[in-house]
Amino acid sequence: MEPVRILDLDRDVLRFTLSRLTCIAGACLTAAFLTACGGGQASAPIIAVPSDIASANVVPLRQVAPEHDIYVADKGNGLVKEIPKACHYASCVVTVGKGFSCPTDVSLDETLDVYVSNTCDYGTAVYKMAPGCNAKRCASTVPGDYLNPEGTASYRGNFYVADYSQGYVREVPSGCQGSSCVVTLGGDAFVGPGYYPWDYGPSDVTVDKNGNVYVASDYFVSMMKPNCKSSSCVTHLGGGWSTPWTVSLDHEGNIYVNDSGHKAIKEMPQNCHSAKCVSVILNGFTNTPFGAKVDAQGNVYVSDPIGDTVQMIPKGCHSRSCLVTIGGGFSGPLGVYVGP
């Protein structure tokens, strides 16, 4: 039996881009996630009302804006886009990568190389665009054999890939030029419980300043110490998850999770090992969020591939009424990344 690849099929997925986008998760996603991502009409973008922003000093709306460049895998257009700081409209969005068939995630390394996860049949790879390159044609491929590469991360020259359908987290060490030097981290800790690894797998990965690796994988959020190569050194964090899809860290090391099955963005401190220490940043999204990343200040950026929007949850915002729509002109935006 051949595995089903994310973004391989034209059918309801995540049921997400539902009826308007090609499949981004196919049959390899869990039934719970497919149910949670049920269809519906996209709601109109919500603009922040200053009084809704929980802060000691309420600021005007014009100051509620991204403090970083935000990168977006714009799957429907086959592009990677950048939302510059303080950009609220499509007119200021910049295309930084083109020619991709199914871009599902994007990240940057310390030298501003742009990495694009591409998950179409016959085009499954992670592409690296060095500074000055803005298209697939001038990009190189990251070493390794990937089936459904989703979230990626960089740390001191090492590169990490969450391969959803193979069920593994791969590390490409600094200087690695071929598949033989690619390392599997965490052993089979992220491989599904059934007969095939694509029953569930890792969808996102991030690394803290000490080299600890954090992984979101269908049922768990986990942490591994550097060079962890077996399931025995993988620790589960938090609890009460329903398809945690992305994971990211703020400057204090707090862990932010897109708990997509619950349509909620959640936060937990380091060393949280139960649902009791997990708090909800914001829930009740009309559509299931896909990408979600926190910046150093605690603002969270969320992609809505059904509503074709990217929105910012300002730090202290706990209501849909204070969501801020940034950028514009997207078609099925999936992965997001907080840049410089």
C-alpha positions in Angstrom: 0.0 0.0 0.0 1.4 3.4 -1.0 1.3 6.1 1.6 -1.0 9.1 1.0 0.9 12.3 0.8 -0.1 15.6 2.3 -1.1 18.0 -0.4 -1.2 15.2 -2.9 -4.9 14.9 -3.4 -7.7 17.2 -4.6 -10.2 16.4 -1.9 -11.4 17.7 1.4 -8.5 17.8 3.8 -8.0 19.2 7.1 -11.1 19.5 5.3 -9.6 22.6 5.3 -9.0 24.4 2.5 -12.1 22.6 1.9 -13.7 22.9 -1.3 -11.5 25.7 -2.2 -8.0 24.3 -2.0 -6.4 21.1 -2.9 -5.9 18.6 -0.2 -3.1 19.4 2.2 -3.4 16.5 4.5 -5.3 13.9 2.6 -6.3 10.6 4.2 -3.2 10.5 6.4 -4.7 13.0 8.8 -6.6 11.7 11.8 -10.4 11.5 11.7 -10.5 13.8 14.6 -8.6 16.5 12.8 -10.8 16.1 9.7 -13.9 16.5 11.8 -12.5 19.5 13.6 -11.7 21.2 10.3 -15.2 20.9 8.9 -16.3 23.3 6.2 -18.2 26.5 6.4 -18.1 30.0 5.0 -15.1 32.1 5.7 -15.9 34.9 8.1 -15.0 38.5 7.3 -11.6 39.7 8.6 -11.8 41.0 12.1 -10.1 44.3 12.8 -8.8 45.0 16.3 -10.6 47.4 18.6 -8.1 49.0 20.9 -10.3 48.5 23.9 -10.3 44.8 23.4 -6.5 44.6 23.8 -5.6 43.8 27.4 -2.9 46.2 28.2 -2.1 48.7 30.9 -1.8 51.3 28.2 -4.2 51.0 25.4 -2.6 51.9 22.1 -4.2 53.2 18.8 -5.0 50.6 16.2 -2.3 51.8 13.9 0.3 50.8 16.4 -1.1 47.2 16.7 1.0 45.8 13.9 3.6 43.0 13.4 7.0 43.9 14.9 8.7 41.4 12.6 8.6 40.4 8.9 6.2 37.5 8.7 6.8 34.8 6.1 3.9 32.8 4.6 3.7 29.6 2.6 0.9 30.7 0.2 -0.1 27.3 -1.1 -2.9 28.3 -3.4 -0.6 30.7 -5.3 2.5 28.4 -5.2 4.4 31.3 -3.6 6.3 32.2 -0.5 5.3 35.7 0.7 6.6 38.2 3.2 4.4 40.5 5.2 6.7 43.4 6.2 6.5 45.0 9.6 3.3 47.1 10.1 1.8 45.8 6.8 -2.0 45.4 7.0 -2.9 45.2 3.3 -2.2 43.2 0.2 -0.5 46.1 -1.4 2.5 45.9 0.9 3.0 42.1 0.7 6.1 41.0 -1.1 6.7 37.7 -3.0 10.0 36.2 -1.9 9.7 32.8 -3.6 7.8 31.4 -6.6 7.5 28.4 -8.8 6.5 25.9 -6.0 3.8 23.4 -6.6 2.7 22.8 -3.0 4.4 25.1 -0.5 3.1 24.1 3.0 5.7 25.6 5.4 8.5 28.1 5.5 11.3 29.0 7.9 14.6 31.0 7.9 18.0 30.2 9.4 20.5 32.6 11.0 21.9 33.7 7.6 18.5 34.4 6.2 18.3 31.4 3.9 14.6 30.6 3.3 13.5 27.0 3.5 10.3 25.9 1.8 8.5 22.6 2.5 7.0 21.3 -0.7 4.8 18.2 -0.5 3.4 17.4 -3.9 3.9 14.1 -5.6 7.1 14.0 -7.6 8.0 17.3 -6.0 8.3 16.3 -2.3 11.4 18.1 -0.9 12.6 20.9 1.3 14.1 23.7 -0.8 16.6 26.2 0.4 16.7 29.6 -1.2 19.9 31.5 -0.4 19.9 35.3 -0.2 19.4 36.6 -3.7 17.4 33.6 -4.8 13.6 34.1 -5.1 12.4 31.0 -7.0 12.5 27.2 -7.0 14.7 27.2 -10.1 17.6 28.7 -8.1 17.0 26.8 -4.9 18.9 23.8 -3.7 17.3 20.8 -2.0 18.0 19.9 1.7 19.7 16.4 2.0 17.3 13.6 3.1 14.5 11.5 1.8 11.2 13.1 2.8 7.6 12.1 2.2 5.6 14.9 3.8 8.0 17.4 5.2 6.1 20.0 7.2 7.6 22.2 9.9 11.3 23.0 9.8 13.8 24.8 12.1 17.5 25.8 12.2 19.9 26.0 15.1 23.6 26.8 14.8 23.9 25.4 11.3 21.9 22.3 12.0 18.6 21.9 10.2 15.5 20.0 11.4 12.6 18.5 9.5 9.3 17.1 10.8 8.3 14.5 8.2 4.6 13.8 8.9 4.0 10.7 6.8 7.3 8.9 7.6 6.8 9.7 11.2 10.2 10.9 12.0 12.1 14.1 12.9 15.3 14.4 10.9 18.4 16.4 11.7 20.7 17.6 8.9 23.9 18.4 10.7 25.9 21.5 9.7 28.0 20.7 6.6 26.0 17.6 5.7 25.8 17.2 1.9 24.0 13.9 1.4 21.4 11.5 2.9 24.1 9.4 4.6 24.7 12.0 7.2 21.1 12.8 8.0 20.1 11.7 11.5 16.8 10.5 12.9 16.0 12.0 16.3 13.7 10.5 18.9 13.7 7.0 17.3 10.2 5.9 16.5 8.6 8.1 19.2 6.5 10.0 16.6 5.5 7.0 14.5 1.8 6.1 14.6 0.4 3.3 16.7 -1.1 1.3 13.8 0.5 -0.7 11.0 1.8 2.3 9.1 3.9 5.2 10.2 1.6 7.7 8.5 -1.2 6.9 11.0 0.2 10.1 12.7 3.5 11.8 12.7 5.3 15.0 13.5 4.0 18.2 11.9 6.3 20.8 13.4 9.6 21.3 15.1 11.4 24.1 16.9 14.7 24.4 18.8 15.5 26.5 21.9 18.7 28.3 22.7 20.1 25.2 24.4 19.5 23.0 21.4 16.5 21.2 22.9 14.1 20.1 20.2 10.3 20.5 20.6 7.9 18.6 18.4 4.2 18.7 17.6 2.8 15.4 16.5 -0.9 14.6 16.2 -1.5 13.5 19.8 1.5 14.9 21.7 3.8 17.9 22.2 7.3 16.6 23.0 10.8 17.7 23.9 14.1 16.0 23.2 17.5 16.9 24.6 20.2 17.5 21.9 21.4 14.3 20.1 18.4 12.3 21.4 18.2 9.3 19.0 15.7 7.0 20.7 12.2 7.2 22.1 13.6 6.8 25.6 14.8 10.4 25.8 11.6 11.9 24.4 9.4 13.7 27.0 5.7 14.5 26.5 4.6 18.0 27.6 1.3 19.4 28.6 -1.8 17.4 28.0 -5.4 17.5 26.7 -4.3 18.0 23.1 -6.4 17.4 20.0 -4.1 17.4 17.0 -1.4 19.9 18.1 -0.1 21.1 14.7 2.5 23.7 15.4 4.9 24.5 18.3 7.0 27.7 18.9 8.7 29.5 21.7 8.8 33.0 23.0 12.0 34.7 24.4 11.3 33.3 27.9 11.0 29.8 26.6 7.2 29.5 27.0 5.8 27.0 24.6 2.9 28.0 22.2 0.9 25.4 20.5 -1.8 25.4 17.8 -4.1 22.9 19.3 -5.9 22.7 16.0 -8.5 20.0 16.9 -9.8 22.4 19.6 -9.4 25.4 17.3 -7.3 27.0 20.0 -3.9 28.6 20.5 -2.5 27.5 23.9 0.6 28.3 26.0 2.5 26.4 28.7 5.7 27.0 30.6 8.8 24.9 30.3 8.6 21.6 32.1 4.8 21.4 32.0 3.8 17.8 32.0 0.0 17.8 32.4 -3.1 19.7 31.1 -3.3 21.6 34.4 -0.4 24.0 33.4 -1.7 24.6 29.9 -3.6 27.8 29.4 -5.7 29.0 26.4 -4.5 32.1 24.6 -7.5 32.2 22.3 -10.1 29.8 21.1 -13.4 29.8 19.2 -11.9 30.4 15.8 -14.5 30.2 13.0 -12.1 28.2 10.9 -9.4 25.8 12.1 -6.1 27.6 12.3 -3.2 25.9 10.5 0.1 27.8 11.0 0.7 29.6 14.3 3.9 31.1 15.5 4.8 33.3 18.4 7.3 36.2 18.3 9.7 37.1 21.1 7.2 39.6 22.5 4.4 37.1 22.8 2.3 38.1 19.7 1.0 35.1 17.8 0.6 35.0 14.0 -2.1 32.5 12.7 -2.9 31.5 9.2 -6.5 30.7 8.1 -6.4 28.8 4.8 -10.2 28.8 4.5 -10.6 32.5 5.1 -7.4 33.2 3.1 -6.1 35.4 5.9 -3.1 35.8 8.3 -4.0 37.3 11.6 -2.1 38.5 14.6 -3.1 37.8 18.2 -1.5 40.7 20.1 0.0 39.9 23.4 -2.8 40.1 26.0 -5.5 39.5 23.5 -7.9 36.7 24.5 -10.9 37.5 22.3 -11.6 37.1 18.6 -12.6 40.8 18.6 -9.0 41.9 19.0 -7.6 39.8 16.2 -5.7 41.9 13.7 -5.6 40.9 10.0 -2.2 41.6 8.5 -1.1 41.5 4.8 -3.6 40.2 2.3 -4.0 38.7 -1.2 -3.4 35.1 0.1 -4.9 31.9 -1.4 -4.8 29.1 1.2 -2.0 30.4 3.4 -0.5 27.5 5.4 2.7 27.7 7.3 3.9 31.0 8.8 7.2 32.0 10.2 8.4 35.0 12.3 11.4 36.6 10.7 13.7 39.4 11.7 
